[in-house]
């Protein structure tokens, strides 16, 4: 009796990869999925996109009321800083928490249709970007109403948001790939997300933390706090939004407008060399997320 050799069947068939085919078709697919999800979210709603503004505004209202009763209410332009932080955090959690189940929730499509798997989590992040744009209109209006004057440092804000986007993409890819095999990822990330809200300088300015933190093993707790990339982004955003505005008279510098934004993220953490640690962490998370998702993409259907 002859024995059967599975090698006679040839190479095993691999599923669709994370990236394949034409780039234009890939980005068109990603944009189409994101746009459809964005429209369906408010389909049949009387107020439509207004509901997108309600969640961060309601959270901001409650937090501002609570913390204004204490000493934080005396911080100049604290409401503008708080609302901006809430909106940025809401985007990050919407992009990452929404990406956790995105592949599993589209099991029917993954099993039956050949397409680049990377389009699924990227579409979730892109949908969160649409919501961020809508929410930032409210932030801009509120900032002007709060009396914040325009300054050249505002040109940093798009770069800060781009770094936040890169961080969200890396974490979203990693979570969406891991959840296919490890369903504990979702509750774990829910807990981590709650911790990040209080550890990202959204509620309490850095100066308040510096006044109450000591040292651990010879390292400043403030320095350890700022190893969190979200905390650095919030601090740099605050510095760009409320930092000093240089003034000139007859070509000579005069006293600038008050600096309510605090120091930059680099100055807060101890210099650009130390700032390279959280920046490197953002890049590492993007690379790790893509590597893990790319390796698991051909086997997603069989692991579901």
SERO-4910 file (N, C-alpha, C, O; in steps of 0.05 Angstrom, whole numbers):
BEGIN
 pado doro    nc1    nc2    nc3   cac1   cac2   cac3    cc1    cc2    cc3    oc1    oc2    oc3
  Unk    A     17    -24      0      0      0      0     18     25      0     36     27     16
  Unk    A     13     43    -18     29     67    -20     19     88      1     -5     90      7
  Unk    A     38    102     11     31    123     31     26    149     17     38    155     -4
  Unk    A      8    165     28      1    191     17     19    213     28     22    215     52
  Unk    A     30    228     11     48    250     19     35    276     13     29    283    -10
  Unk    A     30    292     35     17    318     31     34    337     14     23    356      3
  Unk    A     60    331     12     77    348     -5     68    347    -34     74    365    -50
  Unk    A     55    324    -42     46    321    -70     25    341    -77     20    346   -101
  Unk    A     12    353    -57     -9    373    -62      2    400    -69    -13    418    -78
  Unk    A     28    403    -66     40    429    -72     41    447    -48     35    439    -25
  Unk    A     47    473    -53     49    492    -32     21    499    -21      2    500    -36
  Unk    A     19    503      6     -7    511     17    -16    538      7      0    556      2
  Unk    A    -42    541      4    -53    566     -7    -54    587     16    -65    582     37
  Unk    A    -42    610     11    -43    631     30    -66    650     25    -74    655      2
  Unk    A    -77    660     47    -99    679     44    -89    706     35    -65    710     32
  Unk    A   -107    725     31   -100    752     23    -81    765     44    -84    761     68
  Unk    A    -62    780     34    -42    793     51    -53    819     61    -75    827     54
  Unk    A    -38    832     79    -47    858     89    -47    879     67    -65    895     66
  Unk    A    -27    878     50    -26    896     27    -22    880      2     -4    863      0
  Unk    A    -38    886    -18    -36    872    -44    -50    888    -65    -68    904    -59
  Unk    A    -42    884    -89    -55    898   -111    -47    926   -115    -26    935   -105
  Unk    A    -63    941   -129    -57    969   -136    -62    987   -111    -81    984    -97
  Unk    A    -43   1006   -106    -46   1024    -83    -70   1042    -86    -83   1048    -66
  Unk    A    -76   1051   -110    -99   1068   -114   -125   1054   -106   -143   1065    -94
  Unk    A   -127   1029   -114   -151   1013   -108   -152   1008    -78   -174   1008    -66
  Unk    A   -129   1004    -65   -128    999    -36   -138   1023    -21   -156   1020     -4
  Unk    A   -128   1047    -28   -137   1071    -13   -166   1078    -20   -180   1089     -3
  Unk    A   -174   1072    -45   -202   1077    -52   -221   1059    -35   -242   1068    -26
  Unk    A   -213   1034    -32   -228   1015    -15   -229   1025     13   -250   1024     26
  Unk    A   -206   1033     24   -205   1042     52   -223   1066     56   -238   1068     75
  Unk    A   -221   1086     37   -237   1110     40   -267   1104     37   -283   1116     51
  Unk    A   -274   1086     19   -302   1079     15   -314   1066     40   -336   1072     48
  Unk    A   -299   1048     53   -308   1035     77   -312   1055     99   -332   1055    114
  Unk    A   -292   1073    102   -294   1093    123   -317   1113    119   -332   1119    138
  Unk    A   -321   1122     94   -342   1140     88   -369   1127     93   -388   1140    103
  Unk    A   -372   1102     85   -397   1088     89   -403   1085    119   -426   1089    128
  Unk    A   -383   1077    135   -387   1074    164   -394   1101    176   -411   1102    194
  Unk    A   -382   1122    167   -387   1149    178   -416   1157    172   -430   1169    190
  Unk    A   -426   1152    148   -453   1159    141   -474   1142    155   -495   1151    164
  Unk    A   -468   1115    157   -487   1097    169   -490   1102    199   -511   1096    211
  Unk    A   -469   1113    211   -471   1118    240   -493   1137    248   -505   1134    269
  Unk    A   -500   1156    230   -521   1175    236   -545   1172    218   -562   1190    216
  Unk    A   -547   1149    204   -569   1145    186   -595   1143    201   -598   1129    221
  Unk    A   -615   1159    193   -641   1159    206   -642   1176    230   -663   1178    243
  Unk    A   -620   1190    238   -620   1207    261   -629   1235    254   -621   1245    233
  Unk    A   -646   1246    271   -657   1273    265   -635   1294    267   -635   1313    252
  Unk    A   -617   1292    287   -597   1312    291   -571   1306    276   -554   1323    273
  Unk    A   -568   1281    266   -545   1274    249   -519   1278    263   -514   1267    285
  Unk    A   -501   1294    250   -474   1297    260   -472   1312    286   -451   1312    299
  Unk    A   -493   1325    295   -493   1339    320   -487   1319    343   -474   1327    363
  Unk    A   -496   1294    340   -491   1275    361   -462   1269    364   -452   1262    385
  Unk    A   -446   1273    342   -417   1268    344   -404   1288    363   -384   1282    375
  Unk    A   -416   1312    364   -405   1332    382   -413   1329    411   -400   1339    429
  Unk    A   -435   1315    415   -447   1314    442   -429   1299    462   -426   1308    485
  Unk    A   -417   1276    454   -402   1260    474   -378   1276    485   -376   1278    509
  Unk    A   -360   1287    468   -338   1302    480   -347   1327    495   -335   1335    515
  Unk    A   -368   1340    485   -378   1365    498   -390   1359    525   -386   1374    544
  Unk    A   -405   1337    527   -417   1329    553   -396   1321    573   -397   1329    596
  Unk    A   -375   1306    563   -354   1298    581   -338   1323    590   -331   1326    613
  Unk    A   -334   1342    571   -320   1366    578   -336   1382    598   -325   1393    617
  Unk    A   -363   1384    595   -379   1400    613   -378   1389    641   -376   1405    660
  Unk    A   -380   1363    644   -379   1351    671   -352   1356    684   -350   1364    707
  Unk    A   -330   1350    669   -303   1353    680   -297   1382    686   -285   1388    707
  Unk    A   -305   1400    669   -300   1428    674   -315   1438    699   -304   1454    714
  Unk    A   -339   1429    703   -354   1437    726   -341   1427    752   -339   1441    771
  Unk    A   -333   1401    751   -321   1389    775   -295   1403    782   -290   1410    805
  Unk    A   -277   1406    762   -250   1416    767   -249   1446    770   -230   1457    781
  Unk    A   -270   1460    760   -271   1489    764   -278   1496    793   -272   1518    802
  Unk    A   -290   1477    807   -296   1482    835   -271   1481    853   -271   1491    875
  Unk    A   -250   1469    842   -225   1468    856   -205   1489    847   -213   1509    834
  Unk    A   -180   1484    852   -159   1503    845   -154   1505    815   -143   1525    805
  Unk    A   -161   1484    800   -156   1484    772   -173   1505    757   -166   1513    735
  Unk    A   -194   1514    770   -211   1534    757   -197   1561    753   -206   1577    737
  Unk    A   -175   1565    768   -160   1590    766   -139   1590    744   -127   1611    738
  Unk    A   -135   1567    731   -115   1565    710   -125   1580    685   -148   1574    676
  Unk    A   -110   1599    673   -120   1613    650   -125   1594    626   -110   1577    620
  Unk    A   -148   1599    614   -157   1584    590   -158   1553    595   -154   1537    577
  Unk    A   -164   1546    620   -166   1518    626   -188   1504    610   -184   1481    602
  Unk    A   -212   1516    606   -232   1503    590   -223   1496    562   -229   1474    552
  Unk    A   -209   1514    549   -199   1509    521   -179   1486    521   -180   1469    504
  Unk    A   -162   1485    541   -142   1464    544   -156   1437    549   -149   1417    537
  Unk    A   -176   1437    566   -191   1413    574   -206   1402    550   -205   1378    545
  Unk    A   -221   1419    536   -237   1410    513   -219   1398    492   -225   1378    480
  Unk    A   -196   1411    486   -178   1401    466   -167   1373    474   -166   1355    457
  Unk    A   -160   1370    499   -150   1344    508   -171   1322    506   -165   1300    499
  Unk    A   -196   1329    514   -218   1309    512   -222   1300    483   -227   1277    478
  Unk    A   -222   1320    465   -227   1313    436   -204   1295    426   -210   1276    411
  Unk    A   -179   1302    432   -157   1286    422   -157   1258    434   -152   1238    420
  Unk    A   -164   1256    460   -166   1229    473   -189   1213    461   -187   1189    457
  Unk    A   -212   1227    456   -235   1213    444   -228   1201    417   -236   1179    411
  Unk    A   -213   1217    401   -204   1206    375   -187   1181    378   -191   1161    365
  Unk    A   -167   1183    396   -149   1160    400   -163   1135    409   -158   1114    398
  Unk    A   -182   1138    428   -196   1114    438   -216   1104    417   -221   1080    415
  Unk    A   -229   1123    402   -247   1114    382   -233   1098    360   -243   1078    350
  Unk    A   -209   1107    353   -194   1093    332   -184   1066    341   -185   1047    327
  Unk    A   -174   1065    366   -161   1040    376   -182   1021    386   -181    997    379
  Unk    A   -201   1030    403   -221   1012    413   -239   1002    391   -249    979    392
  Unk    A   -245   1019    371   -261   1011    349   -247    990    331   -260    974    318
  Unk    A   -221    991    331   -206    972    314   -203    945    327   -196    926    313
  Unk    A   -207    942    353   -203    917    366   -220    895    353   -210    873    346
  Unk    A   -246    900    349   -264    879    338   -269    882    308   -286    868    297
  Unk    A   -256    901    295   -263    907    268   -261    884    249   -278    880    231
  Unk    A   -240    867    251   -236    844    234   -256    823    240   -268    811    222
  Unk    A   -260    817    266   -279    796    274   -307    803    267   -323    786    258
  Unk    A   -315    828    269   -342    837    263   -348    835    233   -371    835    225
  Unk    A   -327    834    217   -331    832    188   -322    804    178   -311    801    157
  Unk    A   -328    784    194   -320    756    188   -331    747    161   -317    733    146
  Unk    A   -356    753    155   -368    744    130   -353    755    106   -348    740     86
  Unk    A   -345    780    107   -330    791     85   -302    779     83   -291    774     62
  Unk    A   -290    775    106   -262    765    107   -261    736     96   -242    729     82
  Unk    A   -282    721    101   -282    693     91   -289    690     62   -281    671     49
  Unk    A   -304    709     51   -315    706     24   -302    724      3   -304    717    -21
  Unk    A   -290    746     11   -280    765     -9   -250    768     -6   -239    769     16
  Unk    A   -237    769    -29   -208    774    -30   -203    804    -32   -210    817    -52
  Unk    A   -191    814    -11   -183    843    -11   -161    847     10   -158    830     28
  Unk    A   -146    868      8   -124    873     27   -136    877     55   -152    895     60
  Unk    A   -128    860     74   -139    861    101   -133    887    116   -148    894    134
  Unk    A   -111    900    108   -104    925    122   -125    947    119   -126    965    135
  Unk    A   -141    944     98   -162    965     94   -182    966    117   -194    987    121
  Unk    A   -186    944    131   -206    943    152   -198    961    176   -214    979    182
  Unk    A   -176    956    189   -169    974    212   -163   1002    203   -169   1021    218
  Unk    A   -151   1006    179   -146   1033    170   -172   1049    165   -173   1073    170
  Unk    A   -193   1035    157   -218   1048    153   -230   1057    179   -243   1078    181
  Unk    A   -226   1041    200   -235   1049    227   -221   1074    236   -234   1093    247
  Unk    A   -195   1076    232   -180   1099    240   -188   1123    223   -190   1146    234
  Unk    A   -193   1119    198   -201   1141    180   -228   1152    188   -233   1176    187
  Unk    A   -247   1134    196   -273   1143    206   -270   1160    231   -283   1181    234
  Unk    A   -251   1152    248   -246   1168    272   -234   1196    264   -239   1216    278
  Unk    A   -218   1196    243   -207   1222    233   -230   1240    223   -229   1264    229
  Unk    A   -250   1229    210   -273   1246    202   -286   1258    226   -293   1282    226
  Unk    A   -290   1242    247   -302   1252    271   -284   1273    285   -294   1293    296
  Unk    A   -258   1269    283   -239   1289    295   -242   1316    281   -241   1337    295
  Unk    A   -244   1316    255   -247   1341    240   -272   1355    249   -272   1380    253
  Unk    A   -294   1341    251   -320   1353    260   -317   1364    288   -326   1387    293
  Unk    A   -304   1349    306   -302   1358    334   -283   1382    336   -287   1399    353
  Unk    A   -263   1384    319   -244   1406    321   -256   1432    312   -246   1453    319
  Unk    A   -277   1432    296   -292   1456    290   -303   1468    316   -301   1492    321
  Unk    A   -314   1451    333   -324   1460    359   -301   1470    377   -305   1489    391
  Unk    A   -278   1456    376   -255   1465    392   -246   1492    383   -240   1509    400
  Unk    A   -245   1497    356   -236   1523    346   -254   1545    355   -245   1566    364
  Unk    A   -281   1541    353   -300   1561    361   -298   1567    391   -297   1590    399
  Unk    A   -296   1546    407   -295   1549    436   -268   1563    444   -268   1579    462
  Unk    A   -247   1557    430   -221   1569    436   -222   1599    432   -212   1614    448
  Unk    A   -234   1608    410   -236   1636    405   -255   1650    425   -249   1672    435
  Unk    A   -277   1636    433   -295   1647    453   -282   1649    480   -289   1666    496
  Unk    A   -262   1632    485   -248   1632    511   -227   1653    512   -213   1657    532
  Unk    A   -223   1668    490   -205   1690    490   -176   1684    483   -158   1700    487
  Unk    A   -172   1660    471   -144   1653    463   -138   1668    437   -153   1666    418
  Unk    A   -115   1681    437   -107   1697    414    -91   1679    394    -76   1662    403
  Unk    A    -94   1684    368    -78   1668    349    -49   1673    352    -40   1695    360
  Unk    A    -33   1654    347     -4   1656    349      9   1637    329     -3   1618    320
  Unk    A     34   1643    323     48   1628    302     52   1599    311     55   1581    294
  Unk    A     52   1593    337     56   1566    346     33   1547    338     36   1523    339
  Unk    A     11   1559    329    -12   1542    321     -4   1525    296    -18   1506    290
  Unk    A     17   1533    282     26   1518    259     36   1490    267     38   1472    251
  Unk    A     42   1487    293     51   1461    303     28   1441    306     33   1417    306
  Unk    A      4   1451    309    -19   1434    315    -23   1412    295    -28   1389    302
  Unk    A    -23   1418    268    -26   1396    249     -5   1374    252    -11   1350    249
  Unk    A     20   1382    258     41   1362    262     36   1345    286     40   1321    286
  Unk    A     26   1358    308     20   1343    332     -3   1323    327     -2   1300    336
  Unk    A    -23   1331    311    -45   1313    305    -36   1290    287    -46   1268    288
  Unk    A    -16   1295    269     -6   1274    252      9   1253    269      6   1229    263
  Unk    A     24   1262    289     38   1243    306     17   1226    322     21   1202    326
  Unk    A     -4   1239    331    -26   1225    344    -39   1204    326    -45   1182    335
  Unk    A    -42   1212    301    -53   1193    281    -34   1169    277    -44   1146    276
  Unk    A     -8   1173    275     11   1151    272      9   1133    296      9   1108    293
  Unk    A      8   1144    320      5   1128    344    -20   1111    344    -20   1088    351
  Unk    A    -43   1124    335    -68   1110    334    -68   1087    314    -78   1065    319
  Unk    A    -55   1091    291    -54   1071    270    -37   1047    281    -46   1024    277
  Unk    A    -14   1052    293      2   1030    303    -13   1013    324    -12    989    322
  Unk    A    -26   1026    343    -40   1012    364    -64    997    352    -70    975    360
  Unk    A    -78   1010    333   -102    998    321    -94    972    306   -108    952    308
  Unk    A    -72    973    290    -64    949    276    -56    926    295    -63    903    291
  Unk    A    -42    933    316    -34    913    335    -58    900    349    -59    876    352
  Unk    A    -77    917    359   -100    906    373   -118    890    355   -127    868    363
  Unk    A   -123    899    331   -141    884    313   -129    857    305   -144    838    302
  Unk    A   -103    855    303    -90    829    296    -90    811    320    -96    787    317
  Unk    A    -85    821    344    -84    804    368   -111    794    376   -113    772    386
  Unk    A   -132    810    371   -159    802    381   -169    778    365   -186    763    376
  Unk    A   -160    774    341   -169    750    326   -163    725    340   -179    706    339
  Unk    A   -140    724    355   -133    699    369   -136    701    399   -140    681    413
  Unk    A   -135    726    410   -136    729    439   -159    748    445   -156    772    443
  Unk    A   -182    738    454   -205    754    458   -204    770    484   -221    787    489
  Unk    A   -183    765    500   -180    781    524   -169    809    518   -168    826    536
  Unk    A   -162    814    493   -150    840    486   -170    862    491   -162    883    501
  Unk    A   -195    858    485   -215    879    488   -218    889    517   -216    913    522
  Unk    A   -224    871    537   -226    882    564   -200    893    575   -200    913    590
  Unk    A   -178    882    567   -152    893    575   -148    922    565   -140    939    580
  Unk    A   -155    926    540   -152    953    528   -172    972    540   -166    996    542
  Unk    A   -195    963    547   -215    981    560   -203    992    586   -206   1015    593
  Unk    A   -190    975    602   -178    983    627   -155   1002    622   -152   1023    635
  Unk    A   -138    995    603   -115   1012    596   -124   1039    586   -112   1060    593
  Unk    A   -146   1040    570   -156   1065    561   -165   1083    583   -161   1108    582
  Unk    A   -177   1072    604   -185   1089    627   -161   1100    641   -161   1123    650
  Unk    A   -140   1083    644   -116   1093    657   -103   1115    641    -93   1135    652
  Unk    A   -102   1112    614    -90   1132    597   -103   1159    599    -90   1180    597
  Unk    A   -129   1159    604   -143   1185    606   -132   1201    629   -129   1226    627
  Unk    A   -126   1188    651   -116   1203    675    -86   1206    674    -74   1221    690
  Unk    A    -72   1192    656    -43   1193    655    -33   1208    631     -9   1206    624
  Unk    A    -50   1224    618    -42   1238    594    -44   1268    595    -47   1282    575
  Unk    A    -44   1279    619    -44   1308    623    -68   1322    611    -66   1344    601
  Unk    A    -91   1308    612   -115   1320    601   -129   1337    622   -138   1359    617
  Unk    A   -131   1326    646   -145   1340    668   -126   1359    683   -134   1382    690
  Unk    A   -102   1350    689    -84   1365    706    -60   1374    691    -46   1358    678
  Unk    A    -54   1400    690    -30   1410    676     -4   1398    688     -4   1390    712
  Unk    A     17   1399    673     42   1387    682     53   1401    706     65   1389    724
  Unk    A     49   1428    708     60   1443    731     48   1433    757     62   1432    778
  Unk    A     23   1425    758     11   1415    782     23   1388    790     26   1382    814
  Unk    A     30   1372    770     42   1346    776     71   1349    786     79   1335    804
  Unk    A     85   1367    774    113   1372    782    115   1381    811    134   1376    825
  Unk    A     94   1395    820     94   1405    848     89   1383    869     93   1388    892
  Unk    A     80   1360    860     72   1339    879     86   1313    875     81   1294    890
  Unk    A    103   1310    855    116   1285    849    145   1286    859    158   1307    859
  Unk    A    155   1262    866    183   1260    876    200   1245    856    199   1249    832
  Unk    A    216   1227    866    234   1211    850    231   1182    856    225   1174    879
  Unk    A    236   1165    836    235   1136    839    260   1125    827    266   1127    803
  Unk    A    276   1112    845    302   1101    837    320   1122    824    334   1116    804
  Unk    A    318   1146    834    335   1167    824    324   1181    799    337   1200    789
  Unk    A    301   1173    789    290   1184    765    265   1200    773    248   1191    788
  Unk    A    262   1224    762    239   1241    768    213   1227    758    212   1216    736
  Unk    A    193   1228    775    167   1216    768    154   1231    744    140   1219    728
  Unk    A    160   1257    742    150   1272    720    163   1261    694    149   1259    673
  Unk    A    189   1255    695    202   1244    671    189   1217    664    185   1212    640
  Unk    A    184   1200    683    171   1174    677    142   1179    666    134   1164    649
  Unk    A    129   1199    677    102   1205    668    102   1212    638     85   1204    623
  Unk    A    123   1227    630    124   1237    602    135   1216    583    138   1222    559
  Unk    A    142   1193    592    148   1171    574    124   1162    559    126   1148    538
  Unk    A    100   1169    569     75   1163    555     72   1182    531     70   1207    536
  Unk    A     72   1172    506     71   1190    483     46   1208    484     47   1231    474
  Unk    A     24   1199    494      0   1215    495      4   1239    513     -6   1261    507
  Unk    A     18   1236    535     23   1258    553     41   1279    540     36   1303    543
  Unk    A     61   1270    524     78   1289    510     62   1304    489     66   1328    485
  Unk    A     44   1290    475     28   1304    454      9   1324    467      6   1346    456
  Unk    A     -3   1318    490    -20   1337    503     -5   1361    513    -14   1384    511
  Unk    A     19   1357    524     35   1379    533     44   1397    510     44   1421    513
  Unk    A     53   1385    488     62   1401    466     38   1415    453     42   1438    443
  Unk    A     15   1403    452     -9   1416    442    -16   1441    459    -22   1462    449
  Unk    A    -15   1437    485    -21   1459    503      0   1482    499     -8   1505    499
  Unk    A     25   1475    496     46   1495    492     41   1510    466     45   1534    464
  Unk    A     33   1495    445     28   1508    419      3   1525    420      2   1546    407
  Unk    A    -17   1516    435    -43   1530    435    -41   1556    452    -52   1576    445
  Unk    A    -27   1554    475    -27   1576    494      0   1588    500      3   1603    519
  Unk    A     20   1580    484     47   1590    490     50   1620    485     32   1633    476
  Unk    A     74   1630    491     79   1659    488     78   1668    459     85   1653    441
  Unk    A     69   1692    455     67   1704    428     87   1727    427     84   1747    441
  Unk    A    109   1725    411    128   1747    409    115   1772    397    100   1770    377
  Unk    A    121   1795    408    111   1820    398    134   1839    390    156   1838    403
  Unk    A    130   1855    370    151   1873    360    140   1901    357    117   1905    350
  Unk    A    158   1920    362    151   1948    358    175   1961    344    197   1962    355
  Unk    A    171   1972    320    192   1984    304    215   1964    300    238   1971    300
  Unk    A    207   1939    295    227   1918    290    241   1907    314    258   1890    311
  Unk    A    234   1916    338    248   1907    362    228   1891    379    205   1898    382
  Unk    A    238   1869    391    220   1853    408    213   1867    433    230   1880    446
  Unk    A    188   1864    442    179   1875    467    167   1853    483    168   1830    475
  Unk    A    155   1859    506    145   1839    524    124   1822    510    104   1833    500
  Unk    A    127   1796    510    107   1779    497     81   1777    513     80   1784    536
  Unk    A     61   1767    499     36   1761    514     41   1739    534     60   1724    531
  Unk    A     25   1738    554     30   1718    576     31   1689    565     16   1682    546
  Unk    A     49   1673    576     52   1645    569     36   1628    588     43   1624    611
  Unk    A     13   1618    578     -5   1601    594     -2   1572    585    -17   1555    595
  Unk    A     16   1567    566     18   1539    555     39   1522    569     41   1498    563
  Unk    A     55   1534    586     76   1519    599     98   1513    580     99   1523    558
  Unk    A    117   1497    589    140   1490    573    133   1470    551    112   1457    552
  Unk    A    150   1467    532    146   1448    510    151   1420    521    161   1416    544
  Unk    A    143   1400    506    147   1372    514    176   1365    517    184   1350    536
  Unk    A    193   1376    499    222   1370    501    233   1382    527    249   1369    540
  Unk    A    226   1407    534    236   1419    558    225   1405    583    239   1403    603
  Unk    A    201   1396    582    189   1382    605    202   1356    611    205   1349    634
  Unk    A    209   1341    590    220   1314    595    250   1315    600    262   1295    608
  Unk    A    263   1338    593    291   1340    599    309   1344    575    333   1342    577
  Unk    A    297   1350    552    314   1354    528    305   1337    505    289   1318    508
  Unk    A    315   1343    481    307   1328    457    317   1300    458    305   1282    446
  Unk    A    340   1295    471    350   1267    473    330   1250    489    325   1227    481
  Unk    A    319   1260    510    300   1245    526    273   1243    511    259   1223    513
  Unk    A    266   1264    495    242   1264    480    242   1242    458    221   1233    449
  Unk    A    266   1234    450    269   1213    430    257   1186    440    251   1169    423
  Unk    A    255   1183    466    244   1157    477    215   1154    470    207   1134    457
  Unk    A    197   1174    477    169   1171    469    165   1172    439    147   1159    428
  Unk    A    181   1188    425    179   1189    396    186   1162    384    173   1152    366
  Unk    A    208   1150    394    215   1124    385    194   1103    391    191   1084    376
  Unk    A    180   1107    414    159   1088    421    136   1089    401    124   1069    394
  Unk    A    130   1113    392    109   1117    371    116   1102    346    100   1088    334
  Unk    A    141   1106    337    151   1093    312    151   1062    316    144   1047    298
  Unk    A    160   1054    340    162   1025    345    134   1012    346    131    990    335
  Unk    A    114   1026    357     87   1015    357     76   1013    329     62    994    323
  Unk    A     82   1033    312     73   1031    284     86   1008    270     72    993    256
  Unk    A    112   1005    273    126    982    260    117    955    271    113    937    255
  Unk    A    114    953    297    105    928    309     76    922    301     70    899    294
  Unk    A     59    942    301     31    937    292     29    927    264     15    908    258
  Unk    A     44    940    246     44    931    218     56    903    215     45    887    199
  Unk    A     78    898    229     91    872    227     72    849    236     70    829    223
  Unk    A     59    853    259     41    833    270     17    829    252      9    807    246
  Unk    A      5    851    243    -18    849    225    -11    836    199    -26    820    188
  Unk    A     12    843    188     21    833    162     26    802    163     19    788    145
  Unk    A     37    793    186     42    765    189     16    749    193     14    726    185
  Unk    A     -3    761    207    -28    747    213    -49    749    191    -68    733    191
  Unk    A    -46    769    173    -67    773    153    -73    749    136    -97    744    131
  Unk    A    -54    734    125    -61    711    109    -76    688    124    -88    671    112
  Unk    A    -75    689    150    -87    667    166   -111    677    182   -121    663    200
  Unk    A   -120    701    177   -143    712    192   -168    695    189   -181    689    209
  Unk    A   -174    687    165   -199    672    160   -199    646    175   -220    638    186
  Unk    A   -177    632    176   -177    606    189   -175    609    219   -182    590    234
  Unk    A   -167    632    229   -166    636    258   -191    647    270   -195    648    294
  Unk    A   -210    656    253   -235    668    263   -253    646    275   -275    651    284
***
